[in-house]
Amino acid sequence: MSDAGGMQLQFDHNGNTVSCEVLGDGGDVWIAFPGYGRPASDFRVWSADAVALGIRLVCVDLPYQGDTLLAEPRQLPVDEVCAWIDKIRERMQVQHVGLIGYSIGGRVALTLAGCIPSIKGLVLIAPDGLRSMFWNRLATHPGPARMLFKATLRRPAWFFMMVRLAAWLGLIRPSVKKFLDLQLNSMKKRKMLDDVWCTLMPFEPDLQQVRELVREGLACYLVFGTRDRIIPARLARYLPEAKVILLEEGHDLIKSGVFGQLPEFRKK
């Protein structure tokens, strides 16, 4: 057991070691993927709500952000994570599961929604992946842009100078500058960015497929903070069939009290 009452779940598949934290013990199982740079333990703040609502959250550590370890560095095909979902279903002894994704975990959940026939719902919280990942593709595919990206990770002074200039000219919001400064202010953090982006490169959501699933009856919620300047609520237009929930928050939506406000769970 963890210090917050969660049960640790770990299993191996294709040489990969997958680490999860299970919160609650209800029969209604939802698999959750955390935000960029964050471990699965972030979801512990939802533990009490999960227990009260009879829900079981299986929170998955993404590679380079927690205890999940890959046999081959940066190699994570989508069908490998689909197999992890099957393993979790087997361990939890359920046929159907829901998916929750926050920030970059939203991109993972969106991608999986199109290839897992057994999902019963999709909750996307300030999700990445609603629009084309242009910069990710440039930075992770072989070519001149990849070389520039790697050089910038080693010597980022020019990049930070451009960010300061863009903020001074009003081209980016101060909150975006602060976010970039925080996420890239050490070599360790910059290396993690490269590792995470390269590892999740295969996760490109098929939004047309997801939209069709929602039209056919898949419950889908988009949750945004009205003060979020990183992934703003206007991106909901890329998935117009989803129900949109606006909270008086910023980008940090994994906090106590938020889980119980989501209609998909409040109705239980």
DOGU-884676 format. One record per residue (C-alpha): residue number from 0; x, z, y. Coordinates in pm, whole numbers. Layout:
{rec NUM, {X, Z, Y}}
...
//
This chain:
{rec 0, {0, 0, 0}}
{rec 1, {112, -65, 357}}
{rec 2, {122, 197, 628}}
{rec 3, {-207, 59, 764}}
{rec 4, {-392, 62, 432}}
{rec 5, {-334, -303, 340}}
{rec 6, {-235, -403, -13}}
{rec 7, {74, -621, -51}}
{rec 8, {22, -934, -259}}
{rec 9, {318, -1145, -368}}
{rec 10, {345, -1435, -610}}
{rec 11, {578, -1721, -696}}
{rec 12, {496, -2090, -705}}
{rec 13, {738, -2380, -752}}
{rec 14, {1025, -2146, -675}}
{rec 15, {868, -2029, -348}}
{rec 16, {790, -1661, -298}}
{rec 17, {462, -1615, -113}}
{rec 18, {394, -1287, 64}}
{rec 19, {47, -1175, 174}}
{rec 20, {-126, -865, 299}}
{rec 21, {-479, -786, 180}}
{rec 22, {-711, -599, 417}}
{rec 23, {-1046, -468, 299}}
{rec 24, {-1192, -490, -50}}
{rec 25, {-1519, -677, -10}}
{rec 26, {-1628, -977, -212}}
{rec 27, {-1637, -1209, 90}}
{rec 28, {-1279, -1342, 94}}
{rec 29, {-1113, -1509, 394}}
{rec 30, {-754, -1632, 405}}
{rec 31, {-583, -1588, 742}}
{rec 32, {-275, -1756, 890}}
{rec 33, {-99, -1587, 1184}}
{rec 34, {28, -1729, 1512}}
{rec 35, {368, -1869, 1597}}
{rec 36, {652, -1629, 1531}}
{rec 37, {419, -1362, 1404}}
{rec 38, {389, -1199, 1059}}
{rec 39, {73, -1153, 855}}
{rec 40, {80, -782, 940}}
{rec 41, {-52, -872, 1288}}
{rec 42, {-398, -883, 1131}}
{rec 43, {-385, -513, 1046}}
{rec 44, {-569, -444, 1371}}
{rec 45, {-874, -601, 1201}}
{rec 46, {-853, -380, 893}}
{rec 47, {-1123, -131, 994}}
{rec 48, {-1365, -411, 1090}}
{rec 49, {-1299, -591, 762}}
{rec 50, {-1378, -276, 563}}
{rec 51, {-1691, -203, 769}}
{rec 52, {-1821, -558, 728}}
{rec 53, {-1749, -586, 356}}
{rec 54, {-1490, -861, 404}}
{rec 55, {-1153, -905, 237}}
{rec 56, {-881, -1067, 446}}
{rec 57, {-583, -1217, 265}}
{rec 58, {-325, -1265, 540}}
{rec 59, {-46, -1508, 450}}
{rec 60, {306, -1488, 588}}
{rec 61, {419, -1832, 700}}
{rec 62, {783, -1926, 629}}
{rec 63, {1042, -1803, 882}}
{rec 64, {782, -1569, 1034}}
{rec 65, {750, -1306, 763}}
{rec 66, {845, -1240, 401}}
{rec 67, {744, -1574, 248}}
{rec 68, {1059, -1748, 122}}
{rec 69, {1102, -2118, 42}}
{rec 70, {1314, -2241, -248}}
{rec 71, {1418, -2541, -39}}
{rec 72, {1467, -2475, 335}}
{rec 73, {1206, -2637, 558}}
{rec 74, {1028, -2802, 265}}
{rec 75, {656, -2715, 263}}
{rec 76, {421, -2994, 154}}
{rec 77, {52, -2946, 229}}
{rec 78, {-38, -2958, -140}}
{rec 79, {199, -2665, -201}}
{rec 80, {-4, -2444, 34}}
{rec 81, {-325, -2576, -128}}
{rec 82, {-184, -2444, -456}}
{rec 83, {-122, -2107, -286}}
{rec 84, {-491, -2098, -193}}
{rec 85, {-583, -2161, -557}}
{rec 86, {-352, -1876, -662}}
{rec 87, {-516, -1642, -413}}
{rec 88, {-864, -1741, -531}}
{rec 89, {-755, -1666, -885}}
{rec 90, {-609, -1327, -789}}
{rec 91, {-917, -1236, -586}}
{rec 92, {-1147, -1368, -862}}
{rec 93, {-1360, -1580, -629}}
{rec 94, {-1460, -1945, -627}}
{rec 95, {-1495, -1995, -252}}
{rec 96, {-1293, -1870, 41}}
{rec 97, {-1303, -1907, 417}}
{rec 98, {-1004, -1994, 635}}
{rec 99, {-894, -1825, 956}}
{rec 100, {-612, -1961, 1169}}
{rec 101, {-467, -1831, 1494}}
{rec 102, {-250, -2048, 1720}}
{rec 103, {-7, -2240, 1495}}
{rec 104, {-190, -2087, 1199}}
{rec 105, {-493, -2276, 1328}}
{rec 106, {-309, -2603, 1265}}
{rec 107, {-244, -2491, 906}}
{rec 108, {-610, -2396, 854}}
{rec 109, {-735, -2721, 1010}}
{rec 110, {-512, -2926, 781}}
{rec 111, {-613, -2732, 470}}
{rec 112, {-982, -2768, 553}}
{rec 113, {-956, -3136, 473}}
{rec 114, {-804, -3091, 129}}
{rec 115, {-964, -2776, -15}}
{rec 116, {-1316, -2840, -147}}
{rec 117, {-1390, -2472, -203}}
{rec 118, {-1385, -2343, 157}}
{rec 119, {-1703, -2191, 291}}
{rec 120, {-1610, -2152, 657}}
{rec 121, {-1347, -2217, 919}}
{rec 122, {-1261, -1983, 1208}}
{rec 123, {-1004, -2127, 1448}}
{rec 124, {-871, -1887, 1709}}
{rec 125, {-689, -2048, 2003}}
{rec 126, {-580, -2310, 1750}}
{rec 127, {-290, -2549, 1768}}
{rec 128, {-360, -2891, 1614}}
{rec 129, {-670, -2998, 1807}}
{rec 130, {-479, -3278, 1976}}
{rec 131, {-187, -3500, 1888}}
{rec 132, {139, -3312, 1834}}
{rec 133, {351, -3560, 2031}}
{rec 134, {638, -3327, 2119}}
{rec 135, {651, -3181, 1769}}
{rec 136, {685, -3527, 1620}}
{rec 137, {959, -3627, 1862}}
{rec 138, {1153, -3307, 1801}}
{rec 139, {1131, -3309, 1420}}
{rec 140, {1161, -3677, 1323}}
{rec 141, {1510, -3831, 1293}}
{rec 142, {1616, -4022, 1603}}
{rec 143, {1746, -3979, 1959}}
{rec 144, {1473, -3730, 2051}}
{rec 145, {1565, -3510, 1754}}
{rec 146, {1931, -3519, 1858}}
{rec 147, {1839, -3421, 2216}}
{rec 148, {1617, -3140, 2089}}
{rec 149, {1895, -2997, 1871}}
{rec 150, {2143, -3023, 2158}}
{rec 151, {1896, -2842, 2386}}
{rec 152, {1860, -2560, 2134}}
{rec 153, {2237, -2509, 2148}}
{rec 154, {2270, -2548, 2526}}
{rec 155, {1930, -2489, 2690}}
{rec 156, {2043, -2434, 3052}}
{rec 157, {1920, -2774, 3172}}
{rec 158, {1582, -2720, 3005}}
{rec 159, {1527, -2384, 3173}}
{rec 160, {1627, -2540, 3505}}
{rec 161, {1361, -2811, 3457}}
{rec 162, {1102, -2547, 3364}}
{rec 163, {1178, -2349, 3680}}
{rec 164, {1154, -2667, 3888}}
{rec 165, {824, -2766, 3726}}
{rec 166, {682, -2418, 3792}}
{rec 167, {801, -2429, 4156}}
{rec 168, {635, -2772, 4203}}
{rec 169, {315, -2645, 4045}}
{rec 170, {339, -2884, 3751}}
{rec 171, {311, -2599, 3501}}
{rec 172, {145, -2262, 3538}}
{rec 173, {353, -1945, 3577}}
{rec 174, {205, -1819, 3249}}
{rec 175, {342, -2125, 3066}}
{rec 176, {687, -2070, 3220}}
{rec 177, {675, -1706, 3114}}
{rec 178, {574, -1808, 2761}}
{rec 179, {863, -2057, 2733}}
{rec 180, {1112, -1807, 2872}}
{rec 181, {997, -1546, 2621}}
{rec 182, {999, -1776, 2319}}
{rec 183, {1333, -1948, 2387}}
{rec 184, {1553, -1683, 2548}}
{rec 185, {1789, -1636, 2252}}
{rec 186, {1957, -1855, 1992}}
{rec 187, {1771, -1668, 1719}}
{rec 188, {1436, -1755, 1873}}
{rec 189, {1536, -2117, 1933}}
{rec 190, {1647, -2153, 1571}}
{rec 191, {1314, -2010, 1455}}
{rec 192, {1134, -2270, 1667}}
{rec 193, {1329, -2546, 1496}}
{rec 194, {1272, -2397, 1150}}
{rec 195, {899, -2347, 1201}}
{rec 196, {835, -2687, 1361}}
{rec 197, {1029, -2871, 1088}}
{rec 198, {864, -2673, 808}}
{rec 199, {510, -2733, 938}}
{rec 200, {571, -3098, 1027}}
{rec 201, {350, -3221, 736}}
{rec 202, {54, -3022, 869}}
{rec 203, {-124, -3281, 1080}}
{rec 204, {-500, -3217, 1079}}
{rec 205, {-739, -3502, 1008}}
{rec 206, {-993, -3411, 1276}}
{rec 207, {-1231, -3691, 1180}}
{rec 208, {-1251, -3550, 829}}
{rec 209, {-1304, -3196, 959}}
{rec 210, {-1575, -3318, 1197}}
{rec 211, {-1752, -3485, 904}}
{rec 212, {-1732, -3164, 701}}
{rec 213, {-1887, -2970, 989}}
{rec 214, {-2164, -3226, 1023}}
{rec 215, {-2229, -3184, 651}}
{rec 216, {-2273, -2808, 695}}
{rec 217, {-1932, -2638, 699}}
{rec 218, {-1954, -2337, 930}}
{rec 219, {-1684, -2383, 1195}}
{rec 220, {-1607, -2166, 1496}}
{rec 221, {-1361, -2225, 1779}}
{rec 222, {-1260, -1905, 1955}}
{rec 223, {-1084, -1917, 2292}}
{rec 224, {-982, -1673, 2561}}
{rec 225, {-1115, -1770, 2902}}
{rec 226, {-780, -1671, 3055}}
{rec 227, {-568, -1851, 2796}}
{rec 228, {-328, -2097, 2964}}
{rec 229, {-137, -2177, 2644}}
{rec 230, {-425, -2320, 2437}}
{rec 231, {-717, -2344, 2681}}
{rec 232, {-1084, -2366, 2591}}
{rec 233, {-1116, -2724, 2719}}
{rec 234, {-950, -2838, 2395}}
{rec 235, {-1279, -2767, 2218}}
{rec 236, {-1382, -3121, 2313}}
{rec 237, {-1168, -3250, 2027}}
{rec 238, {-1397, -3078, 1776}}
{rec 239, {-1738, -3098, 1944}}
{rec 240, {-1936, -3016, 1628}}
{rec 241, {-1791, -2664, 1612}}
{rec 242, {-1956, -2360, 1765}}
{rec 243, {-1749, -2236, 2059}}
{rec 244, {-1699, -1866, 2132}}
{rec 245, {-1542, -1761, 2462}}
{rec 246, {-1391, -1417, 2502}}
{rec 247, {-1271, -1256, 2824}}
{rec 248, {-912, -1254, 2703}}
{rec 249, {-585, -1446, 2731}}
{rec 250, {-399, -1608, 2443}}
{rec 251, {-352, -1284, 2250}}
{rec 252, {-675, -1268, 2051}}
{rec 253, {-554, -1082, 1744}}
{rec 254, {-650, -740, 1868}}
{rec 255, {-887, -461, 1778}}
{rec 256, {-1253, -541, 1841}}
{rec 257, {-1225, -921, 1841}}
{rec 258, {-1301, -966, 1470}}
{rec 259, {-1636, -791, 1495}}
{rec 260, {-1741, -1025, 1779}}
{rec 261, {-1724, -1335, 1560}}
{rec 262, {-2076, -1441, 1453}}
{rec 263, {-1960, -1556, 1110}}
{rec 264, {-1872, -1195, 1029}}
{rec 265, {-2109, -1000, 1251}}
{rec 266, {-2407, -1138, 1057}}
{rec 267, {-2279, -998, 725}}
//
